[in-house]
Structure formats: structure tokens, C-alpha cells
Amino acid sequence: MDEKESQTHASFLTLFTANEPAIRAYVRRLVPTRQDSADVMQGIALVLWRKFEELHDPDGFRPWAFGIARYEALGWLRDKARNRLVLAEDVLEVVAEESSQQEPRLAAQRDALADCLEKLPGDQRELVLAAYAPGASIQNVADRSGRTVAAFYQWLHRMRARLLECTRRTIQTEGLT
């Protein structure tokens, strides 16, 4: 790999890595399941890399990637059109457009929530994250916490309220609303 290819590769990886959570969240709103979004994301990453030379302004990476993600999701949905869980193309277009418009607000909320999670004591943060991990068993997480399932649900409800309030405060303080 020559120097120019190496720089292009590094630039792409930097931009893609920084924007991948937002692109994944955008795709997740367009396709039925998390597994579907993972499948679509693989195709999106390949298309983004193949077309990266066409991007003239690195500051425009996210909107450019959302456009590609929209077309890749539409293509995937067209291929899966026989599945009754898939949205009609015109409905998907509306969802995709509204998702693009909402992305800055959603990104601010994700960032604020991540900051608020970091403020929790380590053991509490681990339990909250464990409760929402894919395939998590509340019974197992409750056992790990030393609580009954009912007591764990009450604790989790209090933690969610605490995180919601922290997230709202963070967004208001930073003027991100």
C-alpha cells in the first residue's frame, strides 16, 4: 500500500469509526431487527469504502453515509419484500427522512446518556448495562445483584429515572435541545 492509499485508508477508518454508531442507529430505525441492521451495516461499510473517493468534504461524511445507508436499506428491504414485517418503500422513505432530521438530537441524547452512565459507580453501571445486554436474563442479573427479580426491577426503574433526569440536565446545560 503506497502513502496515498494509506492516508485514504486512515481517513476513512477515522470518519467511519466516529460515525458508525449514528449510522447503525439510523439503519436500526429502517429495518425490522438488530440482526437485519447488522447485515445491512456490512454492506454499507463496503459501499462507503468503495465510494470514499467520491466524498469531497470530510465534514459531510455523516449525511453522505446516511444517503448511502438509506439506499442500502431500501435495497435490502426490496430483497426481503415478501416478509410482512418489512415496511413499504414509501413509508420507509418517510422514516428515513425523519430519522435524518432527528439524528443531531438523538446523537446528543446518546452522548448525554453515555456521560451519565459513566458517572454511576462501577457496580451500578455494570448491572444497568447487563440488564440491557443482548440476550440478558433478568433473573441472572438480579441474582448477580443479590436482589429478587421484583426488587431488581424496582432498582432498575429508579436507575432509569436517575439516568433520564441526568440526561435531560446534561442536554439543557449544554444547550443541545
C-alpha positions as CSV (number, residue, x, y, z in Angstrom):
1,M,0.0,0.0,0.0
2,D,1.5,3.3,-1.0
3,E,1.4,6.5,1.1
4,K,-1.7,8.0,-0.6
5,E,-3.6,4.7,-0.2
6,S,-2.5,4.5,3.4
7,Q,-3.7,8.1,4.1
8,T,-7.0,7.4,2.4
9,H,-7.5,4.2,4.4
10,A,-6.7,6.1,7.7
11,S,-9.1,8.9,6.8
12,F,-11.9,6.5,6.0
13,L,-11.4,4.5,9.2
14,T,-11.3,7.7,11.3
15,L,-14.5,9.0,9.8
16,F,-16.3,5.7,9.7
17,T,-15.4,4.8,13.3
18,A,-16.5,8.2,14.6
19,N,-19.8,8.0,12.7
20,E,-20.6,4.2,12.9
21,P,-22.8,4.4,16.0
22,A,-25.0,7.1,14.4
23,I,-25.2,5.2,11.1
24,R,-26.1,2.0,12.9
25,A,-28.8,3.7,14.9
26,Y,-30.1,5.2,11.6
27,V,-30.2,1.8,9.9
28,R,-31.8,0.2,13.0
29,R,-34.7,2.6,12.6
30,L,-35.2,1.4,9.0
31,V,-35.0,-2.4,9.3
32,P,-37.0,-4.7,11.5
33,T,-34.4,-6.3,13.7
34,R,-30.9,-5.8,15.2
35,Q,-29.6,-8.8,13.2
36,D,-31.0,-7.2,10.0
37,S,-29.3,-3.9,10.8
38,A,-26.0,-5.8,11.4
39,D,-26.4,-7.4,7.9
40,V,-27.2,-4.1,6.2
41,M,-24.3,-2.4,8.0
42,Q,-21.8,-4.8,6.5
43,G,-23.0,-3.8,3.0
44,I,-23.0,-0.2,3.9
45,A,-19.4,-0.3,5.2
46,L,-18.3,-1.9,1.9
47,V,-20.1,0.7,-0.3
48,L,-18.8,3.6,1.8
49,W,-15.3,2.3,1.4
50,R,-15.7,1.7,-2.4
51,K,-17.2,5.2,-2.9
52,F,-15.0,7.0,-0.4
53,E,-13.0,8.7,-3.2
54,E,-16.3,10.4,-4.3
55,L,-16.6,12.2,-0.9
56,H,-15.0,15.7,-1.4
57,D,-15.7,17.2,2.1
58,P,-14.9,15.0,5.1
59,D,-17.2,17.3,7.2
60,G,-20.1,15.9,5.1
61,F,-19.3,12.3,5.8
62,R,-22.3,11.6,8.1
63,P,-25.0,13.0,5.7
64,W,-23.3,11.2,2.8
65,A,-23.2,8.0,4.7
66,F,-26.9,8.3,5.7
67,G,-27.7,8.7,2.0
68,I,-25.9,5.5,1.2
69,A,-27.4,3.8,4.2
70,R,-30.9,4.8,3.0
71,Y,-30.3,3.2,-0.4
72,E,-28.7,0.1,1.0
73,A,-31.6,-0.3,3.4
74,L,-34.1,0.2,0.6
75,G,-32.3,-2.4,-1.5
76,W,-32.2,-4.9,1.4
77,L,-35.9,-4.3,2.1
78,R,-36.8,-4.8,-1.6
79,D,-35.0,-8.1,-1.4
80,K,-37.0,-9.0,1.7
81,A,-40.3,-7.6,0.4
82,R,-42.0,-11.0,0.9
83,N,-41.6,-10.7,4.6
84,R,-44.7,-9.0,6.1
85,L,-42.6,-7.3,8.8
86,V,-40.9,-5.1,6.2
87,L,-42.2,-1.5,5.7
88,A,-43.5,-0.4,2.3
89,E,-40.9,1.7,0.4
90,D,-42.8,5.0,0.7
91,V,-43.2,4.5,4.4
92,L,-39.5,3.7,4.7
93,E,-38.7,6.9,2.8
94,V,-40.7,9.0,5.3
95,V,-39.0,7.2,8.3
96,A,-35.5,7.6,6.7
97,E,-36.1,11.4,6.1
98,E,-37.4,11.9,9.6
99,S,-34.6,9.9,11.1
100,S,-32.0,12.0,9.2
101,Q,-33.6,15.2,10.6
102,Q,-33.7,13.8,14.2
103,E,-30.1,12.5,14.2
104,P,-28.4,15.5,15.8
105,R,-30.9,15.5,18.7
106,L,-30.6,11.7,19.1
107,A,-26.8,11.9,18.9
108,A,-26.9,14.5,21.7
109,Q,-29.1,12.2,23.8
110,R,-26.8,9.2,23.2
111,D,-23.8,11.2,24.2
112,A,-25.5,12.6,27.3
113,L,-26.7,9.2,28.3
114,A,-23.1,7.8,27.9
115,D,-21.8,10.6,30.1
116,C,-24.5,9.9,32.7
117,L,-23.7,6.2,32.7
118,E,-20.0,7.0,33.3
119,K,-21.0,9.0,36.4
120,L,-22.6,5.9,38.0
121,P,-20.5,3.8,40.4
122,G,-18.9,0.9,38.5
123,D,-21.0,-1.8,40.1
124,Q,-24.3,0.0,39.3
125,R,-23.2,0.8,35.8
126,E,-22.3,-2.8,35.2
127,L,-25.7,-4.0,36.4
128,V,-27.6,-1.5,34.3
129,L,-25.6,-2.5,31.2
130,A,-26.0,-6.2,32.0
131,A,-29.8,-5.8,32.2
132,Y,-29.9,-4.4,28.6
133,A,-27.2,-6.6,27.1
134,P,-28.5,-8.7,24.1
135,G,-29.9,-12.0,25.4
136,A,-29.7,-10.9,29.0
137,S,-31.7,-12.8,31.6
138,I,-33.2,-10.5,34.3
139,Q,-33.2,-13.5,36.6
140,N,-29.4,-13.9,36.2
141,V,-28.7,-10.2,36.5
142,A,-31.0,-9.9,39.6
143,D,-29.2,-12.9,41.2
144,R,-25.8,-11.3,40.4
145,S,-27.1,-8.1,42.2
146,G,-28.2,-10.0,45.2
147,R,-31.8,-8.9,44.7
148,T,-35.0,-10.7,43.9
149,V,-36.4,-10.2,40.4
150,A,-39.1,-7.8,41.8
151,A,-36.6,-5.9,43.8
152,F,-34.2,-5.7,40.8
153,Y,-37.0,-4.3,38.6
154,Q,-37.7,-1.6,41.2
155,W,-34.0,-0.7,41.5
156,L,-33.7,-0.7,37.6
157,H,-36.7,1.6,37.4
158,R,-35.1,4.0,39.9
159,M,-31.8,3.9,37.9
160,R,-33.6,4.6,34.6
161,A,-35.3,7.6,36.2
162,R,-32.0,8.8,37.5
163,L,-30.3,8.4,34.1
164,L,-33.2,10.1,32.4
165,E,-33.0,13.1,34.7
166,C,-29.2,13.3,34.3
167,T,-29.6,13.1,30.5
168,R,-32.1,15.9,30.5
169,R,-30.0,18.1,32.7
170,T,-26.9,17.4,30.6
171,I,-28.7,18.3,27.4
172,Q,-30.2,21.5,28.9
173,T,-26.9,22.6,30.4
174,E,-25.1,22.1,27.1
175,G,-27.9,23.7,25.2
176,L,-28.4,20.7,22.9
177,T,-32.2,20.7,22.8
